[in-house]
Amino acid sequence: MQQDWLSNAYLVVDEPGGSAVIIDSGGPSDKLLEAAERHGVTPTHLLLTHHHHDHVADLDKALERWPGARVLAHPDERVPGSNGDLHPGEEVAVGDLRVLALHTPGHTAGMLSLLVSGEVFTGDTLFRDSVGGVRAAGHTTYADLKRSIMDVLLALPPETVIRPGHTEPTTVAEELRHNPFVRVWRGLDQEGDRPCTALGEPATLILLAPDYDGGHKAWVRWDDGSDDIVPGSRVEPR
């Protein structure tokens, strides 16, 4: 936990005393360092889902502890400390672990979700009962985000564990059943049609749903027919 955000970083180990990889490096990282010591592992790779500060804030501390680690990110997501590229479809071998990079743009252009041992680390693309926004630095489009979620992440086996960049884990099956955005995309629930003002512009509120941080995430449709995912705090009824 950080004072001004909640973000997750993960240590993935093949076995105690074996090989390990770190996924993202938000701060503070004390518990992550302690876990590596407890399991007797030296991470050889640090893989980044994307470049936003809350996912890389303690990268320098990780590199101070493990200066030989390979820090890999999508070419569009490199940050100071990165020392290699991780391309979509590429697999990274770390001991007995095999980490597959899935391109899931939307929240950012080079966002990678990382699939390893039946679990997928989704960064800021998909959360438990919520989705990423497409108004952050380096974002692409609503269409990209929807495709990344529906055609990539939720096309994985139902039992796949989803470990998001914020808050609690979930599964593909759970998100197909319960995620409010996914339910509308699947045709299980209807779109809303309330007039609203979003980011100061006229729009239609398609869906307002709870977000991981205790606030809300809003799916809006602009007057030109295009869609967007924006902070719920920036939406007002008209």
N, C-alpha and C positions, 0 to 999 in steps of 0.2 A: 504494500500500500504506500502511495506517495501522498503528500499533503494535499495536492491539488488534482489528483486523478487516481483512478483504480485501474491498474493494468497487470497483466500476467506475463511472467517469463517462466520458461519450462526447462528443466533438466531431464533429458531422456537417456536412460542407462540400459545397456543390454543385459548386464548382470553386475552385482557388486564386485568391485575391483576390476571391472572390464572397461569397455569403451563408453563414451558419452558424448552427447551433443546438447548444446543450449539453443533454445529457440526464443528469440527476442531478448532484450536486455533493458527493460524498464527498471526504475529504481524504487526503493532501495534494494540492493541485491544481496544483503547479508545472509538471508535464509538460503538463497541459491548457492552461495559459496559454502555455507555450512553443510548443505545437502551433498555437495560434491565431496567434501572431506569425509562425511559420514559414510558414504558409499565407496570411498577409496578410489575415486575416478579422476582422471585429468581430461576434461573436454578437449577434443581435437578440433571441433568445428563449432562456430556460433553462426546460426542461420537467422536472417532477418526476414520477417514477413513484409515489412515496409519501413519507410524512413521517418515516420512521425516521432516526435521527441519522446512521447510517453512509452515508446517501444525500444528506444536506443539510449535512454538517459544515462544508464550505468555501463555502457559499452566500454568506456575507458577503464573502469574498475575491473571488469572481466578480463580485459587484455593485460592489465597490470598483474593480475593473478596468473593468467595463462598466456604469456606473450607469444607463444608459438601457435596459437589457435588460428584456424582459417575462418575469416569473417566473410560470409558470402551473402549476397543479395542480388535481386534482379538488377540489371544494368540501370534501370530508371530509378532505383531506390538506394543507390550507394550513398553512404555517409562517411564522414571522417572516421577512419579505423577500418573500413571495408578494405579487403585485400584480394577480392576475387568476385567473379560473377556467378550467379546461379540462374540458369535459363529454364523457362518452362519445359517440362518433360524430362529434365535432367534428374538423375538419381545420384545421391551422395551416399557412399558406403562409409559407415563408421562402425568398425568391429562387425558384429552380427546384425547391426541395424542397417536398414535401407530406407533412405528418406527421399521421397519423390516430390518434386516441385510441381504444383498445380497452379497455373496462371488464373487468378480470380480478380480481375480488374473491376473498378467501380469506385470504391473508396479512394484508391490511388491507382495510377496507370500500371504500375509494376507489381501490385500486390500478389504475393505468393501465399498459397496455403500449402502446408507441408504434411504429407501423408506418410505415416510410419507405424508399422505393427498394428494395423487396424484402428488407428487414431488419426484424426486430421486436425491440425493446428491452423485456425482460420483467421488469425490476426483480427482486423476490423471489418471483415466481410460479413460474417454471420455470427450472431450471438444467441444465447438461450432466449427464445421468444422475441427476438428483435433482429434488426439488420443494420449494416453500416450505412452511414450517410454518404451522399455524393456532393458535398459542399466543402470538404476539407481540402487542404493544400495538396495539389497534384491529382485531384479527382478526375474521373472520366464521366460516365453517364449512368443514369438510371437503368437503361437497357443493358449496359455491361454488368451492373450489379445483379440485376435479376437473372441474367444468363449465368453468371458465376455461381449464384446460389442454386438455381433450379437445375441447370444442365451439367454442373460440375460437382458441387458439394453434395447436393441432395440426390444425385444419381449414384452415389456410393452405396454400398450395402447398408440396409437399415440398422444393423447393429454397430455401425461405425461410430466411435466416440468422437464428438466434436469438442475440441478444447479451444475456446475463443480467446482473443486478446484481452477480454474484460469479463469478469465475473465467472459464474459456475459452468462446469461442463454439461453437455447434453448429448443426444444421439441424433442420427439422421431420422430415425423413426419418430422420435419425440418432436422434432421440428416440423416434420411433414404433418403431424397431427395437430400441433398446438401453436406454432408460430403464426401470429395474426396476419402478417404479410404473406406468408406462404399459403395460408388457407384461402386468401382472396385470389392469389395467383393460380391456385389449383381449382378455383371455381366452387369451393366449399362454402364460402361466405361472400356476400355481395359487397360491391364497392359503395362507399358513401358518396353523397352529392351535395354536401353543405358548402355554400359560398364562404370564402374566407379571404383574409389577407395574409400572405406568406412572404416574409422578407420584404415587406412593404409593397408587394404587388398583388393585384387581384388574382385569385385562384379558386379551385374547388378542392375541398378536403376529402380525399378518398379514404384515408384511414389515419386515425390517431391512436397510437398504442404505447404502452409503457416501454421505457428504454432501460438499459442495464444500470444506469447511474441514478435511478430513482425519478428521472424526468420522463419525457415523452419523445418519440420519434414520429414524424408526420410524413405521409405520402400525399403529395399534392399534384394537381394537374393544372398547368398554366392555361391561359386563354388560347394559346396557339395549339393546344392539344398535347404538348409534351409533358412528361412526368418528372418528378423530382422527389428525393428523400431529404428532408430538412429537419433541423431541430424543432421539436414541438413548441419550445418557448418562443419561436419566431413566427408562430401562427396565431391569428386572432379571428374570431367569427365576424362575418359581415351582416 
